[in-house]
């Protein structure tokens, strides 16, 4: 019986050894992607909370994941033939044993890379106007993107929760008009990459036979202080130059965007009174936000139904899974981190940790 079992066991081990790699892809790819994505969300929320408490944000990226599998198999057997009964010299007796063994090892290696130096400067301190236009061109509405990413445009100030500055009414109207232009496909965007010089962005006002759309286009140009007959307007980064043939965007860096949302995070009042957390707009429901809100709640116990949660100073900060508007906003923040990943990457220190150690 042992010899009969050894053959199928050996065949199964050999077959598994031959096909173990491809079989791990369907579940490993999803599992690793989900784990990295959830960790990325938790890290982002934690850093926004830390800014509310005047703490230093720390970003540790998963630079590389190497999944290593090992399957070892061994089969041993022995057969003994002889006469084991002294009074039966004409009869032989055979005895045999067979043993099969296998060892399976799953040893992934995760490489972590701290965000420092050039990478920190590029991703947290700089967001070019082209990123704003990319978001608008990809289908995100202006009333979600512009209030988050812009500090001002041609001298029209956006609202700031951090410094408690109200939005210029002209800025609010401009956002409404650009959103209407998006819906009517009356505003187009072009990104130019010349052989020499830096990348440039151009905002194009398409021709329209609709008198209402034409009127909205003229109003946009009037609010921006540019010539009414311009069809193509170059978009620059920086403060307002006062010229009537260009658009000057003062974009917010990723750190500024995080600070803006940190100001509206709900924190215990006792933490503000004790000086642990900075003053901010604690009640996001009453805050006059132009863009979509980011409602971050705080509890002492781990939340049961959260989209993302992070623990800080023995408290849990979280976004409810049924708060679709806050989930939209948080998703935009996560996407902006990817868009801001431009330029030459530096060579930060790398921490490599075997996952099963």
N, C-alpha and C positions, 0 to 999 in steps of 0.2 A: 504493500500500500504506500509506503514511503517513497518508493521509486516512482510510482504513478503520480504522486503529488509534486515531486521535484521537477518534472518536465514542464508542466504548465506554469509553475512559479518562476522557473528560469526564463521561459518565453515571455512572461509578463514583465519581468525586470529588464530584459533586453529591449523589448518594445518601448517601455517607458523611457529608458536611457536614450533611445534613438529619437524620440519625439517630445521630450520634455520642454525644449525651448519654445517652439511655436504654440504649444498648448497653454503657456503662461501669459501670452500677450493679451487675450481678450479681457481677462479679469485684472491683471497687473496694471495695464494702461489706465483703466477706469479707476481702480483703487488708488493708485499713486496720484493720478490727476485730482481726484476728489480730496484726498488728504492734503495735498499741497495747496489746493484752492481754499479749503476751509482754514488752514493755518494762515494763509495770506490774508484772509478776511479778518481773522482774529488779531493778527499783528497790526493791521491798519486801524481797526477800532481801538485797540490798546494804545497805540501811539497818539490818536486823537484825544483819548481820555488823559493820557500823560501830559499833553500840552495844556489841558484844562487845569492840571495840578502843577504847572510850571516845571514839569519833569522833562528830561531829555528823551526825544524819540529815538529808538534804536531799530534799525532795519537789518535783518539777517535774511538774505536770499538763499533759496535752494538752488544752487548753481548746477548741480548734476546729481542724478540718481542712477546708480549702477546695480542692476539686479543680478545676483550670481546664484546659480543653482548647481548642486552636485548630487549625483546619484551613483552610489557604489553598490555592486552586487557580488556575491560570492556563492558558489555551489560546491559542496564536497560530497564525496560518496566512497563507499568501500563495500567489497563483496568477499565473503569467506566461504570456501568450499572444502568440505572434509567429512570424515566419519567421526561423529561425536558419540557413537554408541559402540562399546567394545564388543558386544556379542553379535552385532550385525555388520559383518565385514563386507557384505556385498551391496550395501546401500549407502549412498552419499547424501549429505545434508548441506544445503546452501543457506547462508544468512547474509543480509546486506543492509546497509544504512545509507541514507541520503539527507543532506542538510542544505537548505537555501537560506541566505540572509541578505538583507539590503539596508543601506543607510541613505537617507535623503536629507540634504542640508540646504537651507534657504538663508543666504547671507548677503543681503543688499548693503550697498555703501552709499551714504548720503553726503554730499559735499555742500557745505554752507559757506556763503561769501558775504561778509559784512559790507554794507553800503557806506563807503567812505571816499574821500578824495574827489577825483574827477566824476565818479558815478554819483556821489552825493550832490555835487554841484549841478550836474546835468539834470538829474531827476527831481530834486527837491527845490532847487533855487531858480530854475529856468523853465518857463512854458512859453514857447514862441506863439505869435498870432496864427501861424499856420495850423497849430493844434486846435485852436478855436474853429477855424474854417473847416478843418478836417471833420470835426465833430458835427458841424452844421451840414456839411455835404453828405455825411454818412446817414443822415436821417434824424438825428436828434434835434428836437425843436429848440428854437432860440430862447424861449422862456425857461428852459431848463439849463441850457449851456451858458449863455451870456451872464446871468446873475452869479453863476459859480466861478467862471473863469476870468471875468474881466473886472478890473478895478476902475477903469475909466476908458472912454472912447471919444476921441476928439474933444476932450475937456468935459464930457458929461460923466459925472461920478456915479458909480454903482453904490448900492447900499453896503454898509459894513457893520456887521454885528460886533466885530471885535472892538471897534472904536466908536460904536453906536452913532454912526453917520447915516442919515436918511438918504435914499436914492434921489437923484435929480429927476423931477417929473419927465424931463425930456428923455432921459435914459429909459425910463419905464415905457414911454410911448414908442421909442425906437425899437425896443425888444418886441413889442406887440406888432409893429409894422413888418419887421423882418420875419417874424413867424408867419404872418399872413402872406408875405412874399414867398416863403418856402412852400406853403400849401398850394400857391398858384404857379409855382415853378418860374417865378419872375426874377429871381435872384440866382445867379450862378457864380461858381468859384473856380478859379484856376490857380494852380501852383506851378510856378516856373522854376526850372533848374538850369540856369545858364552854365556854359562850360567854364566860365571864369566869374568869380564873384559868389555871393551868398544866395541862398534860396529866397525867392520872393513870392508874395501872394497877391492876387488880383481879385477884386470883387466886381462882378459884371452885372449891370442892370440891363436885362434883355428887353427888346422892343415889345410893346404890348398895344393891341388895338382896343383893349378894354379901358374905358376912361377912368374907372375906379382904380385899376391897377396902376395906370399912369400917374394918377393923383397921389397914390401912396408912394410911388417911387420919388416923385418930386418932394413929398414931405420928408422922406428919409434923407434926401440930399440936403434939405433945408435944416433939419435937425443937426446933421453932421457939419454944416457950414461949407459944403462943397458946391462946385458949379452945377447948375441944374442940367446942363447939356452934356455932362460927362457920362460916357457909357461904361468905361473901365476905370477903376480907381485902385491904385496901388495901396496895399496895407502894410504899414510899418509897425515896428515895436518901439514903444517909448512914449514920452509925454507929448502933449499936443503942441504942434509946431505953429499952428495958426494958418497954415497954407490951405487953399481952397481946392486943391487937386489931389489930396491924399487922405487916407484914414490912418490915424495914429492910435494904436491899441496899447494900453498899459495892462498887460495880463498879470494875473496873480500866479505866483509860484505855487508849487504843490504844498510847500510849508505854509504859505499864506492861506490857501484853501483849507488846510487842516486846522489852522488857528481860527478861521471864521466859523467852522462847524464846532470847534471846541468851545466857543463862547456860548453855544446854545445847548450844550450837554447838561442834562439834569444831574445835579450833584446835591448831596445833603447840605442843608443850610448851615449845619454846625461846622462843616469843613470850610465854608467861606468865612464864618465868624472867627474861626481859629486861625485863619490865614493859610490853611493847607491848599485851598483852591482859590483861583482868581475870581473876581466878580464877573458875572456874565448874564446873559438872558436865560435864566433858569427855566422859565415857562415858555416853551417853544410854541404853544398854542396861541399865546397873545403876541408873539413877536411878529412884526410886520415884514415877513420874508417875501421877497419877490419870487425867488426860485422855489423848487420843491424842498420841503423841510427834511431835517434829519433828527428824528426823535429818538434819543438814546435814553433809556430808562435805567434806574439803579435800584438794586435790591440787595439784601444781605445774604439771601439764599440763591443757589443756581436757578436760573429761569427754566421753565419746563417747555415753553413753546417759543423759541427764539430763532431768528434768522441767522444771527451771529451774536456771540457773547464773549466777554473777556473779563478776567478777574484782575482787579487792581486794589491794593491796600485793603484786602479782606472784604471787598465788595464786588458785586457783579454788575457790569454795565452791558446792556444788551438792546438789540432792536427786535421788536416783535415780528414774528413771521407773517402776521396778517396786516402789517403796516406797509402796504404796497408803495406808497409815496416815498417813505424813507428807504425802502429797498431800491427803488429807482435811483435815488440820490447817491446811495452808497455804491451802487453799481457803476455810476458815472465816475465816482472818485477812483474806484479800482481800475477802470478803463484808462483814466488819465495817467495813472502811474505807468501803464504800458506805453502810452503815446509819448510820455516825457522821456522814455528810455532811448535817447538819441545821442549821437556824437561818438567819439572815441572812448572806449571803455578803458578804465585804469586797471591796475594790477593789485587789488586789495589782498589782504591775508585771507587764506582759505582754511577752514576747519573741516576735516574729514572724519566722520564718525560712522563706524560699522553699525548698522541698525540693530543688530542682535546682541550687541555687547552691553 
